[in-house]
Amino acid sequence: MPTSGVPTAAVSTPTPTTPAAPLPGAQTPGTPMPGAPTPVASTSGAQTSGAPTVAGENVPPDPNAAVPKYQSRGRRDPFETLEVREGSGGLTVAATRLTGIIRSNRSALALIEAPDGIGYILKPGDTLGDGRLLEIGSDSVVFAVTAKSGAPSNRVVLKLATN
């Protein structure tokens, strides 16, 4: 058969080879090492933060994710800030009464009742309304009361009621 002058290349098909069994402890390509961080796959370059994602790096949570809402069911929401009333609308030491004194070997506590019936257990240094408890005596307590911030304090003594 005549040849046209174009050299022909011999085509050979590769013979299939069987892979050798890996040695114990050897790393095969494509499998992660034990204890290594798992690589993160990127989705077609669409990233939310604009910064490249690095394998093993903590990704900040999405602020647009659904945040659960507190179900109050008639109770006060503990995640909202409390409104603190100061001045004439708040609790004053002069309006409270001393209902008891508790003594132990190491400390003394004063039982104070507010006009609305709420009781408070105080130790020296605690604050109540517009005053700070200075000392607890055998049948009385002494408060330092400041009318306004920066003004000098007055001493108010509450005596235990005797029945």
C-alpha positions in Angstrom: 0.0 0.0 0.0 1.5 3.3 -1.0 2.1 5.9 1.6 1.3 9.5 1.0 4.4 10.8 2.6 2.8 11.6 6.0 4.4 9.7 8.7 2.1 7.6 10.8 2.7 7.2 14.5 2.2 3.9 16.2 -0.6 4.1 18.7 -0.2 2.0 21.7 -2.8 1.5 24.4 -1.6 1.6 27.9 -1.8 -1.6 29.8 -3.8 -1.3 33.0 -1.8 -1.5 36.2 -3.0 -2.5 39.6 -2.1 0.0 42.3 0.2 -1.3 44.9 -1.2 -1.8 48.4 -0.5 1.3 50.6 2.1 0.9 53.3 0.8 1.1 56.9 0.7 4.8 58.0 1.2 6.0 54.4 -1.0 8.9 53.1 -2.8 8.2 49.9 -3.5 11.2 47.7 -7.0 12.8 48.1 -7.6 11.6 51.7 -7.1 13.9 54.6 -4.7 13.2 57.4 -6.2 12.2 60.7 -6.6 15.3 62.9 -6.2 17.7 60.0 -8.9 20.3 59.5 -11.6 19.3 57.0 -11.3 21.4 53.8 -14.3 23.7 53.0 -15.7 23.6 49.5 -16.4 27.0 47.9 -19.7 27.3 46.0 -18.9 28.8 42.6 -17.2 31.8 44.1 -20.4 33.2 45.7 -19.4 34.3 49.1 -21.4 36.4 51.5 -18.5 38.3 53.2 -16.3 39.0 50.2 -13.3 37.5 52.1 -12.0 34.1 51.0 -12.9 31.2 53.2 -9.9 29.4 54.7 -10.2 25.8 55.7 -10.4 25.4 59.5 -11.2 29.1 60.1 -14.3 30.0 62.1 -16.8 31.7 59.9 -18.9 34.4 61.7 -22.7 33.7 61.8 -24.9 35.3 59.3 -26.7 38.3 61.0 -29.7 37.7 58.7 -30.2 34.2 60.1 -33.5 33.6 61.9 -33.3 34.6 65.5 -35.7 33.0 67.9 -38.1 35.4 69.6 -38.8 35.2 73.4 -42.4 34.1 74.1 -43.3 36.2 77.2 -46.8 34.7 78.0 -47.5 37.5 80.4 -44.1 37.6 82.0 -41.4 40.3 81.8 -38.9 39.8 78.9 -35.5 39.2 80.6 -33.7 40.4 77.5 -35.1 43.9 77.6 -33.5 46.6 79.9 -35.3 47.6 83.0 -36.5 51.1 83.5 -35.1 52.5 86.7 -37.1 55.3 88.2 -35.2 57.8 90.3 -36.4 60.8 92.3 -39.9 61.2 93.7 -41.3 58.1 91.9 -38.7 55.7 93.4 -38.4 54.0 96.8 -37.3 56.2 99.7 -35.8 55.0 103.0 -38.2 57.3 104.9 -41.2 55.4 103.6 -39.9 52.0 104.7 -40.1 50.3 108.1 -37.8 48.0 110.0 -39.5 44.7 110.6 -36.7 42.6 112.1 -33.0 42.2 112.7 -31.2 38.8 112.4 -27.8 38.4 114.1 -25.2 35.6 113.9 -21.7 35.3 115.2 -20.2 36.9 112.0 -22.9 39.3 110.7 -26.2 41.0 111.1 -29.0 41.5 108.6 -31.9 44.0 108.6 -35.4 43.0 107.4 -36.9 46.1 105.8 -40.5 46.3 104.4 -41.4 48.8 101.6 -44.9 50.5 101.5 -46.0 48.1 98.7 -45.3 45.1 101.0 -42.1 43.9 99.4 -39.4 42.8 101.9 -35.7 43.4 101.6 -32.9 41.7 103.5 -29.9 44.1 103.8 -26.4 44.0 105.2 -24.2 47.0 106.0 -23.1 48.6 102.7 -26.3 47.6 100.7 -28.3 50.3 99.0 -32.1 50.7 99.2 -33.9 53.4 97.2 -32.1 56.7 98.0 -30.0 55.4 100.9 -27.1 53.2 101.9 -27.2 51.1 105.0 -24.4 52.2 107.3 -24.9 50.1 110.5 -27.2 47.7 112.2 -27.8 48.2 115.9 -29.6 46.1 118.5 -33.0 47.6 117.7 -32.3 50.1 114.9 -30.6 50.7 111.6 -28.8 53.8 110.2 -29.0 54.8 106.6 -27.1 57.6 104.8 -29.6 59.3 102.5 -28.6 61.6 99.6 -31.4 63.8 98.2 -29.5 64.5 95.0 -26.1 63.3 93.6 -23.4 65.5 94.9 -25.5 66.8 97.9 -24.4 66.1 101.4 -26.0 63.0 102.9 -28.4 62.9 105.8 -28.7 60.2 108.4 -32.0 58.4 108.8 -32.5 56.0 111.7 -35.3 53.3 111.5 -36.3 51.8 114.8 -37.7 48.3 115.3 -41.4 48.6 116.2 -42.3 47.3 119.7 -45.7 45.7 120.1 
